[in-house]
């Protein structure tokens, strides 16, 4: 067994920690899988790798946005179930529409084989 090591700054490490957690993987397992994926496909250019990183970042950002919308939607449902007004309902639905459009655009870029600009 080999155990390579690498150095990264605090921001890079926190990004790695979040990415591994989002994939329900240990940091070591995530790092090994990501590095091996890149090593197995040396045809990827630096721009393509950067584009994939941007796409993954967008997916994480979308997940965060959906979590916020879910929390807001729960508040709207709780208010309506208590026969209270829910003035934030329109804003929550508008947020759903915005995130839906972002998801559609990201999926279309992926299907078209495009990569976001780095």
N, C-alpha and C positions, 0 to 999 in steps of 0.2 A: 504494500500500500504506500502511496505517495501522498504527502500533505503539503501542497504548495501554499504559499502565503502571499499576501499583497498588502499594500498600504493605500489608504484613502483618507481624505479629510472628513471632518464631522458631517458635513452636508451629504457627501457621497455615501457615507456609512448609514446615515438615517434613511436615505433613499433606498438603499439595499435592504435595510430592516423592514421598511414599509412594503417593498415589493415581495419579499419573502413571506411576510405575514399575510399579504393579500392572496398569495398562492398556497397558504397553509403548509409552508415548507420551512425547514430550518434554514438559517442563513448559509451554512456550509452546503447544503443540498441545492439550494437555489443558485448559489454562486457556481457550483460545479456544473449544474445543468445548463446554465446560461453560457458559461465559457465553452463547454463542449459543443453546444449548438453552434456557436460562432466558429469554433475550430473545425467543425465538420463541413462547414460551407464557406470556404475561403473565397468563393466567388463574390461574396457580399462586399461591396465597397464601403468605405467609411461613411459615405453619404447615405447608403441604404441602412446601415446599422443605426445611424443617427435618426433616420426617418422612422425606423421601427421603435426606437426609444421614444420619439415624439408621439407615435401612435399609442404606445403603452401608457404614456403620461396622460393622454387624452382619455383613455379608457378609465384610468384611476380617477381623473377629474370628474368624468361622467358618473362614476359610481358614487363619489362624494356628493355630487349634486342630487342624485336619485335618493340617497340617504336623507338629505335635508328635506327634499320634497316629501318623502315618506313620513318624516316627523311632522311636517306641517299638515299633511293630509290627515294624520291621526288626530291632530288638534282640531281640525275642521270637523271630523267625524264625531269627536267627543262633544264639541259644542252643539252640533245638530242633534245628537242623541239626547242632549240635556235641554232641548227646546230653546237653545240660545241662538243668537245671530252669529253668523260666521262670515264677517266682512272680508276676511283674508282668503275666502274660497276662490274668488276670481284670480287673485295673484298666484295661488297654488296651481290652479289649472293652467295659467299662462306659463308658469315654470315648467310644468309637464310638457307643454307644447314646445318650449325652447329646447329642453333636453332631448325630446323626441326628434327634433330636427337635427340636432348635433349627432345623435346616434345614427340617424339615417345617412347623414353626410359621411360619417366615418365608415360605415358599412359600405357605402357606395364607392368610396376611395379604395377600400380594401378589395372589393370585387373587381374594380377597374385595374387593380395591380399598381395603383399609385401609392406613393409614400408622401406623408406630409413634409413640408419644407423643414429642414433642421434649423 
